Amino acid sequence: MSNFVPRRINAPYDFEITHNPHGHWTALDRGGLTGGTFLTRKDAMRFALSETGGDRRHVHVLRSARRFAGDAR
Protein backbone atom coordinates (compact mmCIF):
# COMPACT_ATOMS: atom_id res chain seq x y z
CA MET A 1 0.00 0.00 0.00
CA SER A 2 1.28 3.45 -0.90
CA ASN A 3 1.88 6.24 1.62
CA PHE A 4 0.94 8.85 -0.97
CA VAL A 5 -0.72 11.91 0.57
CA PRO A 6 -2.00 14.53 -1.89
CA ARG A 7 -0.89 18.09 -1.17
CA ARG A 8 -2.26 21.35 -2.46
CA ILE A 9 -0.17 22.49 -5.42
CA ASN A 10 -1.15 26.15 -5.32
CA ALA A 11 -1.14 28.23 -2.16
CA PRO A 12 -4.65 29.43 -1.28
CA TYR A 13 -5.67 32.98 -1.95
CA ASP A 14 -5.41 35.61 0.81
CA PHE A 15 -8.62 37.61 0.94
CA GLU A 16 -9.39 41.01 2.42
CA ILE A 17 -13.03 41.66 3.22
CA THR A 18 -14.10 45.29 3.47
CA HIS A 19 -17.26 47.37 3.61
CA ASN A 20 -17.13 49.90 0.79
CA PRO A 21 -18.60 53.45 0.78
CA HIS A 22 -21.52 52.26 -1.39
CA GLY A 23 -22.76 49.93 1.36
CA HIS A 24 -21.56 46.68 -0.20
CA TRP A 25 -19.06 44.13 1.05
CA THR A 26 -16.08 43.17 -1.09
CA ALA A 27 -13.89 40.09 -0.89
CA LEU A 28 -10.72 40.68 -2.87
CA ASP A 29 -7.65 38.51 -3.21
CA ARG A 30 -4.50 40.41 -2.21
CA GLY A 31 -2.88 39.29 -5.45
CA GLY A 32 -5.71 40.76 -7.52
CA LEU A 33 -6.62 37.42 -9.08
CA THR A 34 -10.18 36.95 -7.85
CA GLY A 35 -12.88 38.61 -5.80
CA GLY A 36 -16.41 39.89 -5.74
CA THR A 37 -18.94 42.37 -4.36
CA PHE A 38 -21.68 41.14 -2.03
CA LEU A 39 -24.75 42.48 -0.26
CA THR A 40 -23.80 41.07 3.14
CA ARG A 41 -20.62 40.38 5.09
CA LYS A 42 -21.79 36.79 5.51
CA ASP A 43 -21.90 36.31 1.73
CA ALA A 44 -18.42 37.81 1.30
CA MET A 45 -17.07 35.50 4.03
CA ARG A 46 -18.77 32.47 2.47
CA PHE A 47 -17.16 33.23 -0.89
CA ALA A 48 -13.70 33.81 0.57
CA LEU A 49 -13.86 30.66 2.68
CA SER A 50 -14.97 28.59 -0.30
CA GLU A 51 -12.02 29.90 -2.32
CA THR A 52 -9.52 29.13 0.47
CA GLY A 53 -10.82 25.65 1.20
CA GLY A 54 -12.32 26.83 4.49
CA ASP A 55 -9.00 28.05 5.88
CA ARG A 56 -9.80 31.14 7.98
CA ARG A 57 -6.11 32.03 8.24
CA HIS A 58 -6.35 33.33 4.66
CA VAL A 59 -9.42 35.54 5.20
CA HIS A 60 -8.94 38.97 6.81
CA VAL A 61 -11.77 41.39 7.65
CA LEU A 62 -10.59 45.01 7.51
CA ARG A 63 -12.19 47.96 9.27
CA SER A 64 -12.50 50.15 6.19
CA ALA A 65 -12.06 49.88 2.47
CA ARG A 66 -8.51 50.27 1.22
CA ARG A 67 -7.91 52.84 -1.46
CA PHE A 68 -6.20 51.60 -4.58
CA ALA A 69 -3.86 53.74 -6.66
CA GLY A 70 -6.40 54.12 -9.47
CA ASP A 71 -9.30 55.20 -7.25
CA ALA A 72 -10.56 58.75 -7.62
CA ARG A 73 -11.70 60.76 -4.64
ZISUL-V859785 format. One line per field, one symbol per residue. ss: DSSP state (H for helix, E for strand, - for the rest). psi: psi as a letter, one per 40 degrees, with the letter a starting at -180 (. if undefined). A space follows every 50 residues. Layout:
# ZISUL-V859785
ss = ???
psi = ???
This chain:
# ZISUL-V859785
ss = --------------EEEEE-----EEEEE-----EEEE--HHHHHHHHHH H----HHHEEE------------
psi = hifhhiihdiiiihihhihieeeihihhhdeediaihididddddddddd defeheeehhhidihihidehi.
